[in-house]
Amino acid sequence: MTTAPVEPGKGAPVADAERRGALGRAVVIALLTFAITAGIATARELSIGGTEAAAADAAAAAANWPEAIARGRAAAEAYVPGSPWPDRGQRRLAAIGHSAEARNDEATALLAYGAMRTAAMATRVPGASPSHWRVDAEEGLARVAAARQDVAHAPATSPSMIDVMRRGQGPSDASLAALALSVAATIGGLAGLAFRPSGPRAVVAKAVAAGGFVAYAAVVLAN
């Protein structure tokens, strides 16, 4: 059996079209996977937030402060855009802290304000100004620390305590941006290698992937 001759110049366009079709299908599958994963994660965080907020209210009503603080922090950290539970968790923590200050329960106040600050730091948005919950928490921690009578040295003033806490706020926004860019470069380089395993473009893809990995490691070590 003889096969029909392939016209000159027709093979390459057909191969390119097939490659573009495969790439398009891969992109669609990746987007669908991302959307499904994001939907599941959002539903999970909403469920966790509602459960933890209710548990925090119940524990506070029973004056079980450690449990109420732990549950309130969990609700405050269950962040997804539009969810009411993080704010509700933070309000519960703030109420516990203020109540503990009023009855001179320093240990509970420190735990509540510390949980507020930790949750605010865990859910902060790069590039945005500090949330008012973090500011309130730091002011509360500074008040309690400055009011203590059993310190070995003169108590620190509230402004100095706040300055110390804000200097240790974690990686800067520039570091977070550099991490994101390095991860994107590494993934992009590896994807380029997957579709172009040889040739000049493969050399460029290898360099991009290696550069992204090195940049990521440098930022992590610097922080």
PyMOL commands that place a pseudoatom at each C-alpha (Angstrom):
pseudoatom trace, name=CA, resn=MET, resi=1, chain=A, elem=C, hetatm=0, pos=[0.000, 0.000, 0.000]
pseudoatom trace, name=CA, resn=THR, resi=2, chain=A, elem=C, hetatm=0, pos=[1.329, 3.377, -0.936]
pseudoatom trace, name=CA, resn=THR, resi=3, chain=A, elem=C, hetatm=0, pos=[0.837, 6.529, 1.077]
pseudoatom trace, name=CA, resn=ALA, resi=4, chain=A, elem=C, hetatm=0, pos=[-0.030, 9.880, -0.371]
pseudoatom trace, name=CA, resn=PRO, resi=5, chain=A, elem=C, hetatm=0, pos=[2.980, 12.125, -0.563]
pseudoatom trace, name=CA, resn=VAL, resi=6, chain=A, elem=C, hetatm=0, pos=[3.047, 15.008, 1.881]
pseudoatom trace, name=CA, resn=GLU, resi=7, chain=A, elem=C, hetatm=0, pos=[3.166, 18.336, 0.184]
pseudoatom trace, name=CA, resn=PRO, resi=8, chain=A, elem=C, hetatm=0, pos=[6.268, 20.336, 1.003]
pseudoatom trace, name=CA, resn=GLY, resi=9, chain=A, elem=C, hetatm=0, pos=[5.738, 22.767, 3.876]
pseudoatom trace, name=CA, resn=LYS, resi=10, chain=A, elem=C, hetatm=0, pos=[2.507, 21.137, 5.121]
pseudoatom trace, name=CA, resn=GLY, resi=11, chain=A, elem=C, hetatm=0, pos=[3.994, 18.962, 7.883]
pseudoatom trace, name=CA, resn=ALA, resi=12, chain=A, elem=C, hetatm=0, pos=[5.324, 21.747, 10.070]
pseudoatom trace, name=CA, resn=PRO, resi=13, chain=A, elem=C, hetatm=0, pos=[2.083, 23.792, 10.211]
pseudoatom trace, name=CA, resn=VAL, resi=14, chain=A, elem=C, hetatm=0, pos=[0.088, 20.670, 11.093]
pseudoatom trace, name=CA, resn=ALA, resi=15, chain=A, elem=C, hetatm=0, pos=[2.514, 19.802, 13.898]
pseudoatom trace, name=CA, resn=ASP, resi=16, chain=A, elem=C, hetatm=0, pos=[2.387, 23.375, 15.206]
pseudoatom trace, name=CA, resn=ALA, resi=17, chain=A, elem=C, hetatm=0, pos=[-1.415, 23.333, 15.164]
pseudoatom trace, name=CA, resn=GLU, resi=18, chain=A, elem=C, hetatm=0, pos=[-1.487, 20.066, 17.086]
pseudoatom trace, name=CA, resn=ARG, resi=19, chain=A, elem=C, hetatm=0, pos=[0.983, 21.449, 19.605]
pseudoatom trace, name=CA, resn=ARG, resi=20, chain=A, elem=C, hetatm=0, pos=[-1.100, 24.594, 20.095]
pseudoatom trace, name=CA, resn=GLY, resi=21, chain=A, elem=C, hetatm=0, pos=[-4.225, 22.489, 20.516]
pseudoatom trace, name=CA, resn=ALA, resi=22, chain=A, elem=C, hetatm=0, pos=[-2.552, 20.340, 23.173]
pseudoatom trace, name=CA, resn=LEU, resi=23, chain=A, elem=C, hetatm=0, pos=[-1.307, 23.440, 24.959]
pseudoatom trace, name=CA, resn=GLY, resi=24, chain=A, elem=C, hetatm=0, pos=[-4.792, 24.975, 24.874]
pseudoatom trace, name=CA, resn=ARG, resi=25, chain=A, elem=C, hetatm=0, pos=[-6.308, 21.842, 26.365]
pseudoatom trace, name=CA, resn=ALA, resi=26, chain=A, elem=C, hetatm=0, pos=[-3.659, 21.788, 29.088]
pseudoatom trace, name=CA, resn=VAL, resi=27, chain=A, elem=C, hetatm=0, pos=[-4.376, 25.428, 29.945]
pseudoatom trace, name=CA, resn=VAL, resi=28, chain=A, elem=C, hetatm=0, pos=[-8.131, 24.771, 30.143]
pseudoatom trace, name=CA, resn=ILE, resi=29, chain=A, elem=C, hetatm=0, pos=[-7.576, 21.754, 32.397]
pseudoatom trace, name=CA, resn=ALA, resi=30, chain=A, elem=C, hetatm=0, pos=[-5.240, 23.772, 34.629]
pseudoatom trace, name=CA, resn=LEU, resi=31, chain=A, elem=C, hetatm=0, pos=[-7.762, 26.614, 34.926]
pseudoatom trace, name=CA, resn=LEU, resi=32, chain=A, elem=C, hetatm=0, pos=[-10.592, 24.209, 35.745]
pseudoatom trace, name=CA, resn=THR, resi=33, chain=A, elem=C, hetatm=0, pos=[-8.430, 22.489, 38.358]
pseudoatom trace, name=CA, resn=PHE, resi=34, chain=A, elem=C, hetatm=0, pos=[-7.552, 25.837, 39.904]
pseudoatom trace, name=CA, resn=ALA, resi=35, chain=A, elem=C, hetatm=0, pos=[-11.197, 26.960, 39.975]
pseudoatom trace, name=CA, resn=ILE, resi=36, chain=A, elem=C, hetatm=0, pos=[-12.373, 23.724, 41.600]
pseudoatom trace, name=CA, resn=THR, resi=37, chain=A, elem=C, hetatm=0, pos=[-9.557, 23.817, 44.158]
pseudoatom trace, name=CA, resn=ALA, resi=38, chain=A, elem=C, hetatm=0, pos=[-10.261, 27.470, 44.988]
pseudoatom trace, name=CA, resn=GLY, resi=39, chain=A, elem=C, hetatm=0, pos=[-13.978, 26.733, 45.392]
pseudoatom trace, name=CA, resn=ILE, resi=40, chain=A, elem=C, hetatm=0, pos=[-13.325, 23.823, 47.735]
pseudoatom trace, name=CA, resn=ALA, resi=41, chain=A, elem=C, hetatm=0, pos=[-10.830, 25.863, 49.779]
pseudoatom trace, name=CA, resn=THR, resi=42, chain=A, elem=C, hetatm=0, pos=[-13.264, 28.787, 50.044]
pseudoatom trace, name=CA, resn=ALA, resi=43, chain=A, elem=C, hetatm=0, pos=[-16.115, 26.553, 51.232]
pseudoatom trace, name=CA, resn=ARG, resi=44, chain=A, elem=C, hetatm=0, pos=[-13.797, 24.907, 53.755]
pseudoatom trace, name=CA, resn=GLU, resi=45, chain=A, elem=C, hetatm=0, pos=[-12.608, 28.219, 55.200]
pseudoatom trace, name=CA, resn=LEU, resi=46, chain=A, elem=C, hetatm=0, pos=[-16.174, 29.522, 55.462]
pseudoatom trace, name=CA, resn=SER, resi=47, chain=A, elem=C, hetatm=0, pos=[-17.214, 26.356, 57.289]
pseudoatom trace, name=CA, resn=ILE, resi=48, chain=A, elem=C, hetatm=0, pos=[-14.238, 26.522, 59.646]
pseudoatom trace, name=CA, resn=GLY, resi=49, chain=A, elem=C, hetatm=0, pos=[-14.835, 30.210, 60.355]
pseudoatom trace, name=CA, resn=GLY, resi=50, chain=A, elem=C, hetatm=0, pos=[-18.487, 29.726, 61.245]
pseudoatom trace, name=CA, resn=THR, resi=51, chain=A, elem=C, hetatm=0, pos=[-17.782, 26.699, 63.456]
pseudoatom trace, name=CA, resn=GLU, resi=52, chain=A, elem=C, hetatm=0, pos=[-14.899, 28.355, 65.301]
pseudoatom trace, name=CA, resn=ALA, resi=53, chain=A, elem=C, hetatm=0, pos=[-16.752, 31.645, 65.821]
pseudoatom trace, name=CA, resn=ALA, resi=54, chain=A, elem=C, hetatm=0, pos=[-19.710, 29.819, 67.384]
pseudoatom trace, name=CA, resn=ALA, resi=55, chain=A, elem=C, hetatm=0, pos=[-17.367, 27.776, 69.588]
pseudoatom trace, name=CA, resn=ALA, resi=56, chain=A, elem=C, hetatm=0, pos=[-15.582, 30.955, 70.708]
pseudoatom trace, name=CA, resn=ASP, resi=57, chain=A, elem=C, hetatm=0, pos=[-18.893, 32.549, 71.714]
pseudoatom trace, name=CA, resn=ALA, resi=58, chain=A, elem=C, hetatm=0, pos=[-19.903, 29.451, 73.667]
pseudoatom trace, name=CA, resn=ALA, resi=59, chain=A, elem=C, hetatm=0, pos=[-16.544, 29.242, 75.461]
pseudoatom trace, name=CA, resn=ALA, resi=60, chain=A, elem=C, hetatm=0, pos=[-16.658, 32.941, 76.342]
pseudoatom trace, name=CA, resn=ALA, resi=61, chain=A, elem=C, hetatm=0, pos=[-20.173, 32.545, 77.755]
pseudoatom trace, name=CA, resn=ALA, resi=62, chain=A, elem=C, hetatm=0, pos=[-18.783, 29.790, 80.003]
pseudoatom trace, name=CA, resn=ALA, resi=63, chain=A, elem=C, hetatm=0, pos=[-15.787, 31.985, 80.993]
pseudoatom trace, name=CA, resn=ASN, resi=64, chain=A, elem=C, hetatm=0, pos=[-13.422, 29.397, 79.501]
pseudoatom trace, name=CA, resn=TRP, resi=65, chain=A, elem=C, hetatm=0, pos=[-10.962, 32.050, 78.343]
pseudoatom trace, name=CA, resn=PRO, resi=66, chain=A, elem=C, hetatm=0, pos=[-8.149, 29.859, 76.918]
pseudoatom trace, name=CA, resn=GLU, resi=67, chain=A, elem=C, hetatm=0, pos=[-10.662, 27.927, 74.795]
pseudoatom trace, name=CA, resn=ALA, resi=68, chain=A, elem=C, hetatm=0, pos=[-12.443, 31.118, 73.721]
pseudoatom trace, name=CA, resn=ILE, resi=69, chain=A, elem=C, hetatm=0, pos=[-9.145, 32.711, 72.688]
pseudoatom trace, name=CA, resn=ALA, resi=70, chain=A, elem=C, hetatm=0, pos=[-8.000, 29.656, 70.728]
pseudoatom trace, name=CA, resn=ARG, resi=71, chain=A, elem=C, hetatm=0, pos=[-11.338, 29.401, 68.913]
pseudoatom trace, name=CA, resn=GLY, resi=72, chain=A, elem=C, hetatm=0, pos=[-11.515, 33.141, 68.293]
pseudoatom trace, name=CA, resn=ARG, resi=73, chain=A, elem=C, hetatm=0, pos=[-8.061, 33.115, 66.735]
pseudoatom trace, name=CA, resn=ALA, resi=74, chain=A, elem=C, hetatm=0, pos=[-9.008, 30.157, 64.504]
pseudoatom trace, name=CA, resn=ALA, resi=75, chain=A, elem=C, hetatm=0, pos=[-12.081, 32.074, 63.305]
pseudoatom trace, name=CA, resn=ALA, resi=76, chain=A, elem=C, hetatm=0, pos=[-10.005, 35.219, 62.722]
pseudoatom trace, name=CA, resn=GLU, resi=77, chain=A, elem=C, hetatm=0, pos=[-7.527, 33.269, 60.602]
pseudoatom trace, name=CA, resn=ALA, resi=78, chain=A, elem=C, hetatm=0, pos=[-10.198, 31.561, 58.451]
pseudoatom trace, name=CA, resn=TYR, resi=79, chain=A, elem=C, hetatm=0, pos=[-9.924, 34.331, 55.876]
pseudoatom trace, name=CA, resn=VAL, resi=80, chain=A, elem=C, hetatm=0, pos=[-11.525, 34.409, 52.455]
pseudoatom trace, name=CA, resn=PRO, resi=81, chain=A, elem=C, hetatm=0, pos=[-12.669, 37.623, 50.736]
pseudoatom trace, name=CA, resn=GLY, resi=82, chain=A, elem=C, hetatm=0, pos=[-16.166, 38.569, 51.857]
pseudoatom trace, name=CA, resn=SER, resi=83, chain=A, elem=C, hetatm=0, pos=[-16.297, 36.196, 54.830]
pseudoatom trace, name=CA, resn=PRO, resi=84, chain=A, elem=C, hetatm=0, pos=[-17.755, 37.686, 58.045]
pseudoatom trace, name=CA, resn=TRP, resi=85, chain=A, elem=C, hetatm=0, pos=[-16.011, 35.231, 60.363]
pseudoatom trace, name=CA, resn=PRO, resi=86, chain=A, elem=C, hetatm=0, pos=[-12.525, 36.775, 60.626]
pseudoatom trace, name=CA, resn=ASP, resi=87, chain=A, elem=C, hetatm=0, pos=[-13.960, 40.090, 61.865]
pseudoatom trace, name=CA, resn=ARG, resi=88, chain=A, elem=C, hetatm=0, pos=[-16.265, 38.254, 64.254]
pseudoatom trace, name=CA, resn=GLY, resi=89, chain=A, elem=C, hetatm=0, pos=[-13.335, 36.286, 65.636]
pseudoatom trace, name=CA, resn=GLN, resi=90, chain=A, elem=C, hetatm=0, pos=[-11.301, 39.461, 66.078]
pseudoatom trace, name=CA, resn=ARG, resi=91, chain=A, elem=C, hetatm=0, pos=[-14.209, 41.200, 67.826]
pseudoatom trace, name=CA, resn=ARG, resi=92, chain=A, elem=C, hetatm=0, pos=[-14.476, 38.291, 70.233]
pseudoatom trace, name=CA, resn=LEU, resi=93, chain=A, elem=C, hetatm=0, pos=[-10.733, 38.448, 70.989]
pseudoatom trace, name=CA, resn=ALA, resi=94, chain=A, elem=C, hetatm=0, pos=[-10.909, 42.211, 71.517]
pseudoatom trace, name=CA, resn=ALA, resi=95, chain=A, elem=C, hetatm=0, pos=[-13.842, 41.821, 73.907]
pseudoatom trace, name=CA, resn=ILE, resi=96, chain=A, elem=C, hetatm=0, pos=[-11.966, 39.175, 75.890]
pseudoatom trace, name=CA, resn=GLY, resi=97, chain=A, elem=C, hetatm=0, pos=[-8.880, 41.392, 76.076]
pseudoatom trace, name=CA, resn=HIS, resi=98, chain=A, elem=C, hetatm=0, pos=[-10.797, 44.475, 77.215]
pseudoatom trace, name=CA, resn=SER, resi=99, chain=A, elem=C, hetatm=0, pos=[-12.743, 42.478, 79.793]
pseudoatom trace, name=CA, resn=ALA, resi=100, chain=A, elem=C, hetatm=0, pos=[-9.534, 40.929, 81.141]
pseudoatom trace, name=CA, resn=GLU, resi=101, chain=A, elem=C, hetatm=0, pos=[-7.907, 44.361, 81.428]
pseudoatom trace, name=CA, resn=ALA, resi=102, chain=A, elem=C, hetatm=0, pos=[-10.913, 45.649, 83.392]
pseudoatom trace, name=CA, resn=ARG, resi=103, chain=A, elem=C, hetatm=0, pos=[-10.606, 42.851, 85.968]
pseudoatom trace, name=CA, resn=ASN, resi=104, chain=A, elem=C, hetatm=0, pos=[-6.762, 43.023, 86.043]
pseudoatom trace, name=CA, resn=ASP, resi=105, chain=A, elem=C, hetatm=0, pos=[-6.360, 39.566, 84.497]
pseudoatom trace, name=CA, resn=GLU, resi=106, chain=A, elem=C, hetatm=0, pos=[-3.058, 40.278, 82.752]
pseudoatom trace, name=CA, resn=ALA, resi=107, chain=A, elem=C, hetatm=0, pos=[-2.406, 36.731, 81.534]
pseudoatom trace, name=CA, resn=THR, resi=108, chain=A, elem=C, hetatm=0, pos=[-5.741, 36.481, 79.727]
pseudoatom trace, name=CA, resn=ALA, resi=109, chain=A, elem=C, hetatm=0, pos=[-5.407, 39.990, 78.280]
pseudoatom trace, name=CA, resn=LEU, resi=110, chain=A, elem=C, hetatm=0, pos=[-1.939, 39.203, 76.898]
pseudoatom trace, name=CA, resn=LEU, resi=111, chain=A, elem=C, hetatm=0, pos=[-3.196, 35.944, 75.373]
pseudoatom trace, name=CA, resn=ALA, resi=112, chain=A, elem=C, hetatm=0, pos=[-6.181, 37.650, 73.752]
pseudoatom trace, name=CA, resn=TYR, resi=113, chain=A, elem=C, hetatm=0, pos=[-4.244, 40.591, 72.325]
pseudoatom trace, name=CA, resn=GLY, resi=114, chain=A, elem=C, hetatm=0, pos=[-1.429, 38.284, 71.208]
pseudoatom trace, name=CA, resn=ALA, resi=115, chain=A, elem=C, hetatm=0, pos=[-3.944, 36.096, 69.358]
pseudoatom trace, name=CA, resn=MET, resi=116, chain=A, elem=C, hetatm=0, pos=[-5.424, 39.208, 67.735]
pseudoatom trace, name=CA, resn=ARG, resi=117, chain=A, elem=C, hetatm=0, pos=[-2.035, 40.340, 66.482]
pseudoatom trace, name=CA, resn=THR, resi=118, chain=A, elem=C, hetatm=0, pos=[-1.037, 36.865, 65.265]
pseudoatom trace, name=CA, resn=ALA, resi=119, chain=A, elem=C, hetatm=0, pos=[-4.286, 36.485, 63.307]
pseudoatom trace, name=CA, resn=ALA, resi=120, chain=A, elem=C, hetatm=0, pos=[-3.935, 39.968, 61.812]
pseudoatom trace, name=CA, resn=MET, resi=121, chain=A, elem=C, hetatm=0, pos=[-0.376, 39.185, 60.708]
pseudoatom trace, name=CA, resn=ALA, resi=122, chain=A, elem=C, hetatm=0, pos=[-1.407, 35.808, 59.283]
pseudoatom trace, name=CA, resn=THR, resi=123, chain=A, elem=C, hetatm=0, pos=[-4.119, 37.373, 57.115]
pseudoatom trace, name=CA, resn=ARG, resi=124, chain=A, elem=C, hetatm=0, pos=[-2.389, 40.596, 56.111]
pseudoatom trace, name=CA, resn=VAL, resi=125, chain=A, elem=C, hetatm=0, pos=[-2.417, 41.644, 52.469]
pseudoatom trace, name=CA, resn=PRO, resi=126, chain=A, elem=C, hetatm=0, pos=[1.010, 42.564, 50.981]
pseudoatom trace, name=CA, resn=GLY, resi=127, chain=A, elem=C, hetatm=0, pos=[1.210, 46.262, 50.182]
pseudoatom trace, name=CA, resn=ALA, resi=128, chain=A, elem=C, hetatm=0, pos=[-1.717, 47.225, 52.402]
pseudoatom trace, name=CA, resn=SER, resi=129, chain=A, elem=C, hetatm=0, pos=[-1.464, 49.297, 55.575]
pseudoatom trace, name=CA, resn=PRO, resi=130, chain=A, elem=C, hetatm=0, pos=[-1.681, 47.391, 58.878]
pseudoatom trace, name=CA, resn=SER, resi=131, chain=A, elem=C, hetatm=0, pos=[-5.250, 46.414, 59.759]
pseudoatom trace, name=CA, resn=HIS, resi=132, chain=A, elem=C, hetatm=0, pos=[-6.955, 48.197, 62.627]
pseudoatom trace, name=CA, resn=TRP, resi=133, chain=A, elem=C, hetatm=0, pos=[-7.117, 44.856, 64.441]
pseudoatom trace, name=CA, resn=ARG, resi=134, chain=A, elem=C, hetatm=0, pos=[-3.340, 44.641, 64.476]
pseudoatom trace, name=CA, resn=VAL, resi=135, chain=A, elem=C, hetatm=0, pos=[-3.074, 48.239, 65.656]
pseudoatom trace, name=CA, resn=ASP, resi=136, chain=A, elem=C, hetatm=0, pos=[-5.625, 47.604, 68.430]
pseudoatom trace, name=CA, resn=ALA, resi=137, chain=A, elem=C, hetatm=0, pos=[-3.810, 44.421, 69.470]
pseudoatom trace, name=CA, resn=GLU, resi=138, chain=A, elem=C, hetatm=0, pos=[-0.418, 46.126, 69.670]
pseudoatom trace, name=CA, resn=GLU, resi=139, chain=A, elem=C, hetatm=0, pos=[-1.860, 48.994, 71.691]
pseudoatom trace, name=CA, resn=GLY, resi=140, chain=A, elem=C, hetatm=0, pos=[-3.507, 46.495, 74.050]
pseudoatom trace, name=CA, resn=LEU, resi=141, chain=A, elem=C, hetatm=0, pos=[-0.286, 44.500, 74.494]
pseudoatom trace, name=CA, resn=ALA, resi=142, chain=A, elem=C, hetatm=0, pos=[1.635, 47.695, 75.187]
pseudoatom trace, name=CA, resn=ARG, resi=143, chain=A, elem=C, hetatm=0, pos=[-0.930, 48.869, 77.748]
pseudoatom trace, name=CA, resn=VAL, resi=144, chain=A, elem=C, hetatm=0, pos=[-0.843, 45.591, 79.648]
pseudoatom trace, name=CA, resn=ALA, resi=145, chain=A, elem=C, hetatm=0, pos=[2.961, 45.385, 79.574]
pseudoatom trace, name=CA, resn=ALA, resi=146, chain=A, elem=C, hetatm=0, pos=[3.377, 48.990, 80.698]
pseudoatom trace, name=CA, resn=ALA, resi=147, chain=A, elem=C, hetatm=0, pos=[0.895, 48.554, 83.556]
pseudoatom trace, name=CA, resn=ARG, resi=148, chain=A, elem=C, hetatm=0, pos=[2.605, 45.558, 85.132]
pseudoatom trace, name=CA, resn=GLN, resi=149, chain=A, elem=C, hetatm=0, pos=[4.040, 46.192, 88.573]
pseudoatom trace, name=CA, resn=ASP, resi=150, chain=A, elem=C, hetatm=0, pos=[6.308, 43.143, 88.920]
pseudoatom trace, name=CA, resn=VAL, resi=151, chain=A, elem=C, hetatm=0, pos=[8.947, 43.950, 86.284]
pseudoatom trace, name=CA, resn=ALA, resi=152, chain=A, elem=C, hetatm=0, pos=[12.576, 44.119, 87.238]
pseudoatom trace, name=CA, resn=HIS, resi=153, chain=A, elem=C, hetatm=0, pos=[13.198, 47.436, 85.501]
pseudoatom trace, name=CA, resn=ALA, resi=154, chain=A, elem=C, hetatm=0, pos=[11.175, 50.541, 84.872]
pseudoatom trace, name=CA, resn=PRO, resi=155, chain=A, elem=C, hetatm=0, pos=[8.130, 49.686, 82.722]
pseudoatom trace, name=CA, resn=ALA, resi=156, chain=A, elem=C, hetatm=0, pos=[8.412, 50.521, 79.065]
pseudoatom trace, name=CA, resn=THR, resi=157, chain=A, elem=C, hetatm=0, pos=[6.131, 53.161, 77.636]
pseudoatom trace, name=CA, resn=SER, resi=158, chain=A, elem=C, hetatm=0, pos=[3.381, 52.112, 75.247]
pseudoatom trace, name=CA, resn=PRO, resi=159, chain=A, elem=C, hetatm=0, pos=[4.905, 53.861, 72.196]
pseudoatom trace, name=CA, resn=SER, resi=160, chain=A, elem=C, hetatm=0, pos=[8.263, 52.130, 72.672]
pseudoatom trace, name=CA, resn=MET, resi=161, chain=A, elem=C, hetatm=0, pos=[6.604, 48.721, 73.034]
pseudoatom trace, name=CA, resn=ILE, resi=162, chain=A, elem=C, hetatm=0, pos=[4.614, 49.285, 69.852]
pseudoatom trace, name=CA, resn=ASP, resi=163, chain=A, elem=C, hetatm=0, pos=[7.769, 50.292, 67.955]
pseudoatom trace, name=CA, resn=VAL, resi=164, chain=A, elem=C, hetatm=0, pos=[9.505, 47.079, 69.033]
pseudoatom trace, name=CA, resn=MET, resi=165, chain=A, elem=C, hetatm=0, pos=[6.570, 44.915, 67.886]
pseudoatom trace, name=CA, resn=ARG, resi=166, chain=A, elem=C, hetatm=0, pos=[6.308, 46.639, 64.524]
pseudoatom trace, name=CA, resn=ARG, resi=167, chain=A, elem=C, hetatm=0, pos=[10.009, 46.194, 63.808]
pseudoatom trace, name=CA, resn=GLY, resi=168, chain=A, elem=C, hetatm=0, pos=[9.507, 42.417, 64.031]
pseudoatom trace, name=CA, resn=GLN, resi=169, chain=A, elem=C, hetatm=0, pos=[6.550, 42.209, 61.714]
pseudoatom trace, name=CA, resn=GLY, resi=170, chain=A, elem=C, hetatm=0, pos=[7.977, 39.577, 59.362]
pseudoatom trace, name=CA, resn=PRO, resi=171, chain=A, elem=C, hetatm=0, pos=[9.070, 39.638, 55.702]
pseudoatom trace, name=CA, resn=SER, resi=172, chain=A, elem=C, hetatm=0, pos=[8.669, 42.950, 53.903]
pseudoatom trace, name=CA, resn=ASP, resi=173, chain=A, elem=C, hetatm=0, pos=[6.299, 43.427, 50.990]
pseudoatom trace, name=CA, resn=ALA, resi=174, chain=A, elem=C, hetatm=0, pos=[9.313, 43.627, 48.667]
pseudoatom trace, name=CA, resn=SER, resi=175, chain=A, elem=C, hetatm=0, pos=[10.505, 40.219, 49.887]
pseudoatom trace, name=CA, resn=LEU, resi=176, chain=A, elem=C, hetatm=0, pos=[7.072, 38.689, 49.351]
pseudoatom trace, name=CA, resn=ALA, resi=177, chain=A, elem=C, hetatm=0, pos=[6.912, 40.163, 45.851]
pseudoatom trace, name=CA, resn=ALA, resi=178, chain=A, elem=C, hetatm=0, pos=[10.382, 38.796, 45.064]
pseudoatom trace, name=CA, resn=LEU, resi=179, chain=A, elem=C, hetatm=0, pos=[9.327, 35.340, 46.290]
pseudoatom trace, name=CA, resn=ALA, resi=180, chain=A, elem=C, hetatm=0, pos=[6.236, 35.406, 44.071]
pseudoatom trace, name=CA, resn=LEU, resi=181, chain=A, elem=C, hetatm=0, pos=[8.238, 36.490, 41.019]
pseudoatom trace, name=CA, resn=SER, resi=182, chain=A, elem=C, hetatm=0, pos=[10.924, 33.861, 41.607]
pseudoatom trace, name=CA, resn=VAL, resi=183, chain=A, elem=C, hetatm=0, pos=[8.305, 31.104, 41.913]
pseudoatom trace, name=CA, resn=ALA, resi=184, chain=A, elem=C, hetatm=0, pos=[6.614, 32.327, 38.737]
pseudoatom trace, name=CA, resn=ALA, resi=185, chain=A, elem=C, hetatm=0, pos=[9.951, 32.368, 36.902]
pseudoatom trace, name=CA, resn=THR, resi=186, chain=A, elem=C, hetatm=0, pos=[10.777, 28.839, 38.039]
pseudoatom trace, name=CA, resn=ILE, resi=187, chain=A, elem=C, hetatm=0, pos=[7.370, 27.471, 37.014]
pseudoatom trace, name=CA, resn=GLY, resi=188, chain=A, elem=C, hetatm=0, pos=[7.495, 29.330, 33.697]
pseudoatom trace, name=CA, resn=GLY, resi=189, chain=A, elem=C, hetatm=0, pos=[10.954, 27.996, 32.925]
pseudoatom trace, name=CA, resn=LEU, resi=190, chain=A, elem=C, hetatm=0, pos=[9.951, 24.420, 33.734]
pseudoatom trace, name=CA, resn=ALA, resi=191, chain=A, elem=C, hetatm=0, pos=[6.818, 24.761, 31.602]
pseudoatom trace, name=CA, resn=GLY, resi=192, chain=A, elem=C, hetatm=0, pos=[8.952, 26.021, 28.730]
pseudoatom trace, name=CA, resn=LEU, resi=193, chain=A, elem=C, hetatm=0, pos=[11.198, 22.998, 29.049]
pseudoatom trace, name=CA, resn=ALA, resi=194, chain=A, elem=C, hetatm=0, pos=[8.181, 20.695, 29.012]
pseudoatom trace, name=CA, resn=PHE, resi=195, chain=A, elem=C, hetatm=0, pos=[6.988, 22.075, 25.666]
pseudoatom trace, name=CA, resn=ARG, resi=196, chain=A, elem=C, hetatm=0, pos=[10.404, 22.854, 24.134]
pseudoatom trace, name=CA, resn=PRO, resi=197, chain=A, elem=C, hetatm=0, pos=[12.851, 20.262, 25.502]
pseudoatom trace, name=CA, resn=SER, resi=198, chain=A, elem=C, hetatm=0, pos=[15.549, 21.182, 22.991]
pseudoatom trace, name=CA, resn=GLY, resi=199, chain=A, elem=C, hetatm=0, pos=[16.772, 24.090, 20.960]
pseudoatom trace, name=CA, resn=PRO, resi=200, chain=A, elem=C, hetatm=0, pos=[17.618, 27.737, 21.755]
pseudoatom trace, name=CA, resn=ARG, resi=201, chain=A, elem=C, hetatm=0, pos=[14.360, 28.289, 23.614]
pseudoatom trace, name=CA, resn=ALA, resi=202, chain=A, elem=C, hetatm=0, pos=[15.135, 25.363, 25.899]
pseudoatom trace, name=CA, resn=VAL, resi=203, chain=A, elem=C, hetatm=0, pos=[18.405, 27.044, 26.885]
pseudoatom trace, name=CA, resn=VAL, resi=204, chain=A, elem=C, hetatm=0, pos=[16.504, 30.220, 27.782]
pseudoatom trace, name=CA, resn=ALA, resi=205, chain=A, elem=C, hetatm=0, pos=[13.907, 28.216, 29.744]
pseudoatom trace, name=CA, resn=LYS, resi=206, chain=A, elem=C, hetatm=0, pos=[16.644, 26.463, 31.724]
pseudoatom trace, name=CA, resn=ALA, resi=207, chain=A, elem=C, hetatm=0, pos=[18.241, 29.799, 32.575]
pseudoatom trace, name=CA, resn=VAL, resi=208, chain=A, elem=C, hetatm=0, pos=[14.908, 31.283, 33.684]
pseudoatom trace, name=CA, resn=ALA, resi=209, chain=A, elem=C, hetatm=0, pos=[14.079, 28.256, 35.872]
pseudoatom trace, name=CA, resn=ALA, resi=210, chain=A, elem=C, hetatm=0, pos=[17.539, 28.215, 37.447]
pseudoatom trace, name=CA, resn=GLY, resi=211, chain=A, elem=C, hetatm=0, pos=[17.480, 31.967, 38.031]
pseudoatom trace, name=CA, resn=GLY, resi=212, chain=A, elem=C, hetatm=0, pos=[14.061, 31.758, 39.681]
pseudoatom trace, name=CA, resn=PHE, resi=213, chain=A, elem=C, hetatm=0, pos=[15.218, 28.977, 41.988]
pseudoatom trace, name=CA, resn=VAL, resi=214, chain=A, elem=C, hetatm=0, pos=[18.376, 30.852, 42.983]
pseudoatom trace, name=CA, resn=ALA, resi=215, chain=A, elem=C, hetatm=0, pos=[16.399, 34.048, 43.608]
pseudoatom trace, name=CA, resn=TYR, resi=216, chain=A, elem=C, hetatm=0, pos=[13.893, 32.151, 45.763]
pseudoatom trace, name=CA, resn=ALA, resi=217, chain=A, elem=C, hetatm=0, pos=[16.662, 30.596, 47.857]
pseudoatom trace, name=CA, resn=ALA, resi=218, chain=A, elem=C, hetatm=0, pos=[18.381, 33.975, 48.272]
pseudoatom trace, name=CA, resn=VAL, resi=219, chain=A, elem=C, hetatm=0, pos=[15.209, 35.700, 49.500]
pseudoatom trace, name=CA, resn=VAL, resi=220, chain=A, elem=C, hetatm=0, pos=[14.423, 32.869, 51.941]
pseudoatom trace, name=CA, resn=LEU, resi=221, chain=A, elem=C, hetatm=0, pos=[17.930, 32.934, 53.385]
pseudoatom trace, name=CA, resn=ALA, resi=222, chain=A, elem=C, hetatm=0, pos=[17.873, 36.743, 53.657]
pseudoatom trace, name=CA, resn=ASN, resi=223, chain=A, elem=C, hetatm=0, pos=[14.675, 36.599, 55.732]
for i in range(1, 223): cmd.bond("trace and resi %d" % i, "trace and resi %d" % (i + 1))
show_as sticks, trace
zoom trace
